């Protein structure tokens, strides 16, 4: 069976535990003081200016001269010339493939489409005219050929008679 430990051994064990806790707390305090010394701000408090700000629009103007150049720019081309009615995305927004960026003027697109359809019809008509002209010329050539063949036979038959 177990027997109870003497009081002096219990006291020594308790003193060791208290000593370990005290050393850990002391190390923690020393570490915090050292961390505060290392993380000391490089700017003095009297050099910082603070003020109260009201909520509202910011109104400021800066006079400057020169050329403003964006850091990154990408050109988006359109297959037709038209006007931009509205921008759906702001500068700096990320977009996914197939996502609309701007709304274009549909009237200009529709008129361009109508113009292209009209041009297509004109080209079809021109093709049909050329086809008919070619057929007419073929018929004329065939008729001339036939007439010449008949004339040749007629002359040959006249020669044979004489």
FIKOLZA-1660 file (N, C-alpha, C; in steps of 0.1 Angstrom, whole numbers, plus 5000, padded with zeros to 4 digits):
% residues 162
   i   px   py   pz ch aa at
   1 5008 4988 5000  A  X  N
   1 5000 5000 5000  A  X CA
   1 5009 5012 5000  A  X  C
   2 5002 5023 4995  A  X  N
   2 5009 5036 4994  A  X CA
   2 5009 5042 5008  A  X  C
   3 5020 5049 5011  A  X  N
   3 5020 5056 5023  A  X CA
   3 5021 5071 5021  A  X  C
   4 5018 5079 5029  A  X  N
   4 5018 5094 5028  A  X CA
   4 5032 5099 5029  A  X  C
   5 5035 5109 5020  A  X  N
   5 5048 5115 5020  A  X CA
   5 5050 5124 5032  A  X  C
   6 5062 5125 5037  A  X  N
   6 5065 5134 5048  A  X CA
   6 5062 5148 5044  A  X  C
   7 5060 5157 5054  A  X  N
   7 5056 5171 5051  A  X CA
   7 5068 5179 5045  A  X  C
   8 5080 5176 5049  A  X  N
   8 5092 5183 5044  A  X CA
   8 5094 5181 5029  A  X  C
   9 5091 5168 5024  A  X  N
   9 5092 5165 5010  A  X CA
   9 5081 5172 5002  A  X  C
  10 5068 5173 5008  A  X  N
  10 5057 5180 5001  A  X CA
  10 5061 5195 5000  A  X  C
  11 5067 5200 5011  A  X  N
  11 5070 5214 5011  A  X CA
  11 5081 5217 5000  A  X  C
  12 5091 5209 4999  A  X  N
  12 5101 5211 4989  A  X CA
  12 5095 5210 4975  A  X  C
  13 5086 5201 4973  A  X  N
  13 5080 5200 4959  A  X CA
  13 5072 5212 4956  A  X  C
  14 5064 5217 4967  A  X  N
  14 5056 5229 4965  A  X CA
  14 5065 5241 4962  A  X  C
  15 5076 5242 4969  A  X  N
  15 5086 5253 4968  A  X CA
  15 5092 5253 4954  A  X  C
  16 5095 5241 4949  A  X  N
  16 5100 5239 4935  A  X CA
  16 5090 5244 4925  A  X  C
  17 5078 5240 4926  A  X  N
  17 5067 5244 4917  A  X CA
  17 5065 5260 4917  A  X  C
  18 5065 5265 4929  A  X  N
  18 5064 5280 4930  A  X CA
  18 5076 5287 4924  A  X  C
  19 5088 5281 4926  A  X  N
  19 5100 5287 4920  A  X CA
  19 5100 5286 4905  A  X  C
  20 5095 5275 4900  A  X  N
  20 5094 5274 4885  A  X CA
  20 5084 5284 4879  A  X  C
  21 5073 5286 4886  A  X  N
  21 5063 5296 4882  A  X CA
  21 5068 5310 4883  A  X  C
  22 5076 5313 4893  A  X  N
  22 5081 5326 4895  A  X CA
  22 5092 5329 4885  A  X  C
  23 5100 5319 4881  A  X  N
  23 5110 5321 4871  A  X CA
  23 5103 5323 4857  A  X  C
  24 5093 5315 4854  A  X  N
  24 5085 5317 4842  A  X CA
  24 5079 5331 4841  A  X  C
  25 5073 5336 4852  A  X  N
  25 5067 5350 4852  A  X CA
  25 5079 5360 4851  A  X  C
  26 5090 5358 4857  A  X  N
  26 5101 5367 4856  A  X CA
  26 5106 5368 4842  A  X  C
  27 5108 5356 4835  A  X  N
  27 5112 5356 4821  A  X CA
  27 5102 5362 4812  A  X  C
  28 5089 5361 4815  A  X  N
  28 5079 5367 4807  A  X CA
  28 5080 5382 4808  A  X  C
  29 5082 5387 4820  A  X  N
  29 5083 5402 4822  A  X CA
  29 5095 5407 4816  A  X  C
  30 5107 5400 4817  A  X  N
  30 5119 5405 4811  A  X CA
  30 5117 5405 4795  A  X  C
  31 5111 5395 4790  A  X  N
  31 5108 5394 4775  A  X CA
  31 5100 5405 4771  A  X  C
  32 5089 5409 4778  A  X  N
  32 5080 5420 4774  A  X CA
  32 5088 5433 4775  A  X  C
  33 5096 5435 4785  A  X  N
  33 5104 5448 4786  A  X CA
  33 5114 5448 4774  A  X  C
  34 5120 5437 4771  A  X  N
  34 5130 5437 4760  A  X CA
  34 5122 5440 4746  A  X  C
  35 5111 5434 4745  A  X  N
  35 5103 5436 4732  A  X CA
  35 5098 5450 4731  A  X  C
  36 5094 5456 4742  A  X  N
  36 5090 5471 4742  A  X CA
  36 5102 5479 4738  A  X  C
  37 5114 5476 4743  A  X  N
  37 5126 5484 4739  A  X CA
  37 5129 5482 4725  A  X  C
  38 5128 5470 4719  A  X  N
  38 5131 5468 4705  A  X CA
  38 5120 5474 4696  A  X  C
  39 5108 5474 4700  A  X  N
  39 5097 5480 4692  A  X CA
  39 5094 5495 4695  A  X  C
  40 5104 5502 4699  A  X  N
  40 5102 5516 4702  A  X CA
  40 5100 5524 4689  A  X  C
  41 5090 5532 4688  A  X  N
  41 5088 5540 4676  A  X CA
  41 5100 5549 4672  A  X  C
  42 5102 5550 4659  A  X  N
  42 5113 5559 4655  A  X CA
  42 5108 5573 4654  A  X  C
  43 5095 5576 4655  A  X  N
  43 5090 5589 4654  A  X CA
  43 5086 5594 4668  A  X  C
  44 5090 5606 4671  A  X  N
  44 5086 5611 4685  A  X CA
  44 5072 5616 4685  A  X  C
  45 5065 5615 4696  A  X  N
  45 5051 5618 4697  A  X CA
  45 5048 5633 4694  A  X  C
  46 5057 5642 4697  A  X  N
  46 5055 5656 4695  A  X CA
  46 5055 5660 4680  A  X  C
  47 5060 5651 4671  A  X  N
  47 5061 5654 4657  A  X CA
  47 5049 5649 4649  A  X  C
  48 5040 5642 4656  A  X  N
  48 5027 5637 4650  A  X CA
  48 5016 5648 4652  A  X  C
  49 5010 5652 4641  A  X  N
  49 4999 5662 4641  A  X CA
  49 4986 5654 4639  A  X  C
  50 4976 5656 4648  A  X  N
  50 4963 5650 4646  A  X CA
  50 4952 5661 4646  A  X  C
  51 4941 5658 4639  A  X  N
  51 4930 5667 4639  A  X CA
  51 4917 5660 4637  A  X  C
  52 4906 5667 4638  A  X  N
  52 4893 5661 4637  A  X CA
  52 4888 5662 4623  A  X  C
  53 4883 5651 4617  A  X  N
  53 4878 5651 4603  A  X CA
  53 4863 5650 4603  A  X  C
  54 4857 5658 4594  A  X  N
  54 4842 5657 4593  A  X CA
  54 4839 5648 4581  A  X  C
  55 4827 5642 4581  A  X  N
  55 4823 5633 4570  A  X CA
  55 4817 5642 4559  A  X  C
  56 4822 5639 4547  A  X  N
  56 4817 5647 4535  A  X CA
  56 4826 5645 4524  A  X  C
  57 4822 5651 4513  A  X  N
  57 4831 5650 4501  A  X CA
  57 4844 5657 4502  A  X  C
  58 4854 5652 4496  A  X  N
  58 4867 5658 4497  A  X CA
  58 4868 5668 4485  A  X  C
  59 4871 5680 4488  A  X  N
  59 4873 5690 4478  A  X CA
  59 4887 5695 4478  A  X  C
  60 4895 5692 4468  A  X  N
  60 4909 5697 4468  A  X CA
  60 4912 5699 4453  A  X  C
  61 4921 5708 4450  A  X  N
  61 4926 5710 4437  A  X CA
  61 4941 5712 4437  A  X  C
  62 4947 5706 4428  A  X  N
  62 4961 5706 4427  A  X CA
  62 4965 5711 4413  A  X  C
  63 4973 5721 4413  A  X  N
  63 4978 5727 4400  A  X CA
  63 4991 5720 4397  A  X  C
  64 4991 5714 4385  A  X  N
  64 5003 5707 4381  A  X CA
  64 5004 5708 4365  A  X  C
  65 5016 5705 4360  A  X  N
  65 5017 5704 4346  A  X CA
  65 5025 5691 4343  A  X  C
  66 5022 5686 4331  A  X  N
  66 5029 5673 4327  A  X CA
  66 5019 5664 4321  A  X  C
  67 5023 5652 4320  A  X  N
  67 5015 5641 4314  A  X CA
  67 5013 5630 4324  A  X  C
  68 5000 5626 4326  A  X  N
  68 4997 5616 4335  A  X CA
  68 4997 5603 4327  A  X  C
  69 5005 5593 4332  A  X  N
  69 5006 5580 4325  A  X CA
  69 5001 5569 4334  A  X  C
  70 4992 5561 4330  A  X  N
  70 4988 5550 4339  A  X CA
  70 4999 5540 4341  A  X  C
  71 4998 5533 4352  A  X  N
  71 5009 5523 4355  A  X CA
  71 5007 5511 4346  A  X  C
  72 4994 5507 4343  A  X  N
  72 4991 5496 4335  A  X CA
  72 4979 5499 4326  A  X  C
  73 4980 5496 4314  A  X  N
  73 4969 5499 4305  A  X CA
  73 4967 5488 4294  A  X  C
  74 4955 5485 4291  A  X  N
  74 4952 5475 4281  A  X CA
  74 4941 5480 4272  A  X  C
  75 4944 5479 4259  A  X  N
  75 4934 5484 4249  A  X CA
  75 4925 5473 4245  A  X  C
  76 4912 5476 4245  A  X  N
  76 4901 5467 4241  A  X CA
  76 4896 5472 4228  A  X  C
  77 4897 5463 4218  A  X  N
  77 4892 5467 4204  A  X CA
  77 4878 5462 4201  A  X  C
  78 4871 5469 4193  A  X  N
  78 4858 5465 4189  A  X CA
  78 4858 5463 4174  A  X  C
  79 4850 5453 4169  A  X  N
  79 4851 5451 4154  A  X CA
  79 4843 5462 4146  A  X  C
  80 4836 5470 4153  A  X  N
  80 4829 5481 4146  A  X CA
  80 4831 5494 4154  A  X  C
  81 4829 5505 4146  A  X  N
  81 4831 5518 4153  A  X CA
  81 4818 5522 4159  A  X  C
  82 4818 5525 4171  A  X  N
  82 4805 5529 4178  A  X CA
  82 4809 5538 4191  A  X  C
  83 4799 5543 4197  A  X  N
  83 4802 5551 4210  A  X CA
  83 4799 5542 4222  A  X  C
  84 4806 5545 4233  A  X  N
  84 4804 5538 4245  A  X CA
  84 4793 5546 4252  A  X  C
  85 4782 5538 4255  A  X  N
  85 4770 5544 4262  A  X CA
  85 4773 5545 4277  A  X  C
  86 4778 5534 4283  A  X  N
  86 4780 5533 4297  A  X CA
  86 4791 5523 4300  A  X  C
  87 4800 5526 4310  A  X  N
  87 4810 5517 4314  A  X CA
  87 4805 5509 4326  A  X  C
  88 4805 5495 4325  A  X  N
  88 4800 5487 4335  A  X CA
  88 4810 5484 4346  A  X  C
  89 4823 5485 4343  A  X  N
  89 4833 5483 4353  A  X CA
  89 4842 5495 4355  A  X  C
  90 4847 5497 4367  A  X  N
  90 4856 5508 4370  A  X CA
  90 4870 5504 4368  A  X  C
  91 4879 5514 4367  A  X  N
  91 4893 5512 4366  A  X CA
  91 4898 5504 4378  A  X  C
  92 4905 5493 4375  A  X  N
  92 4911 5485 4386  A  X CA
  92 4902 5473 4389  A  X  C
  93 4890 5472 4384  A  X  N
  93 4881 5461 4387  A  X CA
  93 4887 5449 4380  A  X  C
  94 4885 5437 4386  A  X  N
  94 4889 5425 4379  A  X CA
  94 4877 5419 4371  A  X  C
  95 4879 5414 4359  A  X  N
  95 4869 5409 4351  A  X CA
  95 4872 5394 4347  A  X  C
  96 4862 5387 4345  A  X  N
  96 4863 5373 4340  A  X CA
  96 4861 5372 4325  A  X  C
  97 4866 5362 4319  A  X  N
  97 4864 5360 4305  A  X CA
  97 4849 5359 4301  A  X  C
  98 4845 5367 4291  A  X  N
  98 4831 5367 4287  A  X CA
  98 4823 5377 4294  A  X  C
  99 4828 5384 4304  A  X  N
  99 4820 5394 4312  A  X CA
  99 4820 5407 4305  A  X  C
 100 4809 5414 4304  A  X  N
 100 4807 5427 4298  A  X CA
 100 4815 5437 4305  A  X  C
 101 4821 5446 4298  A  X  N
 101 4829 5457 4304  A  X CA
 101 4822 5471 4301  A  X  C
 102 4817 5472 4288  A  X  N
 102 4810 5484 4284  A  X CA
 102 4797 5481 4277  A  X  C
 103 4788 5491 4276  A  X  N
 103 4776 5490 4268  A  X CA
 103 4778 5499 4256  A  X  C
 104 4777 5494 4244  A  X  N
 104 4780 5501 4232  A  X CA
 104 4766 5506 4226  A  X  C
 105 4767 5517 4218  A  X  N
 105 4755 5523 4212  A  X CA
 105 4750 5513 4201  A  X  C
 106 4738 5508 4204  A  X  N
 106 4732 5498 4195  A  X CA
 106 4728 5504 4182  A  X  C
 107 4724 5517 4181  A  X  N
 107 4720 5523 4169  A  X CA
 107 4731 5523 4159  A  X  C
 108 4743 5526 4163  A  X  N
 108 4754 5526 4154  A  X CA
 108 4757 5512 4149  A  X  C
 109 4756 5503 4158  A  X  N
 109 4758 5489 4154  A  X CA
 109 4748 5484 4144  A  X  C
 110 4735 5487 4147  A  X  N
 110 4725 5483 4138  A  X CA
 110 4726 5490 4124  A  X  C
 111 4730 5502 4124  A  X  N
 111 4731 5509 4111  A  X CA
 111 4743 5503 4104  A  X  C
 112 4754 5500 4111  A  X  N
 112 4765 5493 4104  A  X CA
 112 4761 5480 4099  A  X  C
 113 4753 5473 4107  A  X  N
 113 4748 5460 4102  A  X CA
 113 4740 5461 4090  A  X  C
 114 4731 5471 4090  A  X  N
 114 4722 5473 4078  A  X CA
 114 4730 5477 4066  A  X  C
 115 4741 5485 4068  A  X  N
 115 4749 5490 4057  A  X CA
 115 4757 5477 4051  A  X  C
 116 4761 5469 4060  A  X  N
 116 4768 5457 4055  A  X CA
 116 4759 5447 4048  A  X  C
 117 4746 5446 4053  A  X  N
 117 4736 5438 4046  A  X CA
 117 4733 5444 4032  A  X  C
 118 4732 5457 4031  A  X  N
 118 4730 5464 4018  A  X CA
 118 4741 5461 4009  A  X  C
 119 4753 5462 4014  A  X  N
 119 4765 5460 4005  A  X CA
 119 4765 5445 4001  A  X  C
 120 4761 5436 4009  A  X  N
 120 4760 5422 4005  A  X CA
 120 4750 5420 3994  A  X  C
 121 4738 5427 3995  A  X  N
 121 4728 5426 3985  A  X CA
 121 4733 5432 3972  A  X  C
 122 4740 5443 3972  A  X  N
 122 4746 5449 3960  A  X CA
 122 4756 5439 3954  A  X  C
 123 4764 5433 3962  A  X  N
 123 4774 5423 3956  A  X CA
 123 4767 5411 3950  A  X  C
 124 4756 5406 3957  A  X  N
 124 4748 5395 3951  A  X CA
 124 4742 5399 3938  A  X  C
 125 4737 5411 3937  A  X  N
 125 4731 5416 3924  A  X CA
 125 4742 5417 3913  A  X  C
 126 4753 5422 3917  A  X  N
 126 4764 5424 3908  A  X CA
 126 4769 5410 3903  A  X  C
 127 4769 5400 3912  A  X  N
 127 4773 5387 3908  A  X CA
 127 4763 5381 3898  A  X  C
 128 4750 5383 3901  A  X  N
 128 4739 5378 3892  A  X CA
 128 4740 5385 3878  A  X  C
 129 4743 5398 3878  A  X  N
 129 4745 5406 3865  A  X CA
 129 4756 5400 3857  A  X  C
 130 4767 5398 3864  A  X  N
 130 4779 5392 3857  A  X CA
 130 4776 5378 3852  A  X  C
 131 4769 5370 3860  A  X  N
 131 4766 5357 3855  A  X CA
 131 4757 5357 3843  A  X  C
 132 4747 5366 3843  A  X  N
 132 4738 5367 3831  A  X CA
 132 4746 5373 3819  A  X  C
 133 4755 5382 3821  A  X  N
 133 4763 5388 3810  A  X CA
 133 4772 5377 3804  A  X  C
 134 4778 5368 3813  A  X  N
 134 4786 5358 3808  A  X CA
 134 4778 5348 3800  A  X  C
 135 4766 5344 3805  A  X  N
 135 4757 5335 3797  A  X CA
 135 4754 5341 3784  A  X  C
 136 4750 5354 3783  A  X  N
 136 4747 5361 3771  A  X CA
 136 4759 5360 3761  A  X  C
 137 4771 5363 3766  A  X  N
 137 4783 5363 3758  A  X CA
 137 4785 5349 3753  A  X  C
 138 4783 5338 3761  A  X  N
 138 4785 5325 3756  A  X CA
 138 4775 5321 3745  A  X  C
 139 4763 5326 3747  A  X  N
 139 4752 5323 3736  A  X CA
 139 4756 5331 3723  A  X  C
 140 4761 5343 3725  A  X  N
 140 4765 5351 3713  A  X CA
 140 4777 5344 3706  A  X  C
 141 4787 5339 3713  A  X  N
 141 4798 5333 3708  A  X CA
 141 4794 5319 3701  A  X  C
 142 4785 5312 3707  A  X  N
 142 4780 5300 3701  A  X CA
 142 4773 5303 3688  A  X  C
 143 4765 5313 3689  A  X  N
 143 4757 5317 3676  A  X CA
 143 4767 5321 3665  A  X  C
 144 4777 5329 3668  A  X  N
 144 4787 5333 3658  A  X CA
 144 4794 5320 3653  A  X  C
 145 4797 5311 3662  A  X  N
 145 4804 5299 3658  A  X CA
 145 4795 5291 3648  A  X  C
 146 4783 5290 3652  A  X  N
 146 4773 5282 3644  A  X CA
 146 4772 5289 3630  A  X  C
 147 4771 5302 3630  A  X  N
 147 4770 5309 3617  A  X CA
 147 4782 5307 3609  A  X  C
 148 4794 5308 3615  A  X  N
 148 4806 5305 3607  A  X CA
 148 4807 5291 3602  A  X  C
 149 4802 5282 3610  A  X  N
 149 4802 5268 3606  A  X CA
 149 4793 5266 3594  A  X  C
 150 4781 5273 3594  A  X  N
 150 4772 5272 3583  A  X CA
 150 4778 5279 3570  A  X  C
 151 4785 5290 3573  A  X  N
 151 4791 5297 3561  A  X CA
 151 4802 5288 3555  A  X  C
 152 4810 5282 3564  A  X  N
 152 4821 5273 3559  A  X CA
 152 4815 5262 3551  A  X  C
 153 4804 5255 3556  A  X  N
 153 4798 5244 3548  A  X CA
 153 4793 5249 3535  A  X  C
 154 4787 5261 3536  A  X  N
 154 4781 5266 3523  A  X CA
 154 4792 5269 3513  A  X  C
 155 4803 5275 3517  A  X  N
 155 4814 5277 3508  A  X CA
 155 4820 5264 3503  A  X  C
 156 4821 5254 3512  A  X  N
 156 4826 5241 3507  A  X CA
 156 4817 5235 3497  A  X  C
 157 4804 5236 3499  A  X  N
 157 4795 5230 3490  A  X CA
 157 4795 5238 3477  A  X  C
 158 4797 5251 3477  A  X  N
 158 4798 5259 3464  A  X CA
 158 4811 5254 3457  A  X  C
 159 4822 5252 3464  A  X  N
 159 4834 5248 3458  A  X CA
 159 4833 5234 3452  A  X  C
 160 4826 5226 3458  A  X  N
 160 4824 5212 3453  A  X CA
 160 4815 5213 3440  A  X  C
 161 4806 5222 3439  A  X  N
 161 4798 5223 3427  A  X CA
 161 4806 5228 3415  A  X  C
 162 4815 5236 3417  A  X  N
 162 4822 5242 3406  A  X CA
 162 4834 5234 3402  A  X  C
% end
